[in-house]
Amino acid sequence: MNLQEKFQLLKDIIKKRGSAAIAFSGGVDSTFLIKVAHEVLGDKLIAVTATSSTYPERELKEAIKYAEDMGVKHIIISSEELEIEGFASNPKNRCYFCKKELFTKIKEVAIANGVEYVFDGSNLDDIGDYRPGMQAAKELEVVSPIKEAGLTKNDIRELSKELGLPTWNKPSFACLSSRFPYGNKITLPKLKMVDRAEQLLLDMGIRQVRVRHHGEIARIEVSPEEREQFFSVEIMDKIGNEFKKIGFTYVTFDMLGYRTGSMNEVLTKEEKTI
């Protein structure tokens, strides 16, 4: 099946459902899904964004702008993960607790607005990584139209470019809680440290960045092609000094660069189960 055939299949899958509330982060996948679903469903579509301490303000502002630009009904709710029992201790299935809370709340929004289904932006590539949140989606009967249509991340970027979406080349983003090794307690001060550190690097022009919080140590991941920007004594001194002001004692640079799910590399195959 070629790309345009998969794109048409996506539209058919959405049309068959008739109405939907979509979990909308403002990222590549959900923005693409909102755009297509709005064209198919019109006012029978609602975009729902959840605010929390793990979701940076810059991402929220972008989500609001994208929804406004597309003329989509946008509802913002609160979903504070740190208040969810079992989340802050950061178990390996942390994302399950988060997604269960999120989709439960979006389902309530859907019911209140006479909408039948809840959609998420999962794509075909998500099957290959450790994604405990997908179990929560399954339990709550959340529909994943993009995945059903067999679209990959690269497919979404290509189609997003054709549709003129500003997110077509937006770097991948995951909530800030993904910056902590499993078992390391997640707290609001730690989340703020990560947010400030990543914002510093973004302000320096780095596009794809993760600052992993290993206690006193910050481990910086950037996209492989951006690594060479750090090979400067001046840049290293600036980042090191600024990170110390943020609260880190030691600042390290991951030689392999950013890769999806790097925190899952410590898990065995058996551990990647709920």
PyMOL commands that set and color helices and strands:
alter all, ss='L'
color gray80, all
select helices_A, chain A and resi 3-17+28-44+57-70+81-83+94-112+124-128+133-139+145-148+153-162+176-179+188-203+224-230+233-246+262-266
alter helices_A, ss='H'
color red, helices_A
select strands_A, chain A and resi 20-23+45-51+74-78+117-119+209-214+217-222+250-253
alter strands_A, ss='S'
color yellow, strands_A
deselect
rebuild
show_as cartoon
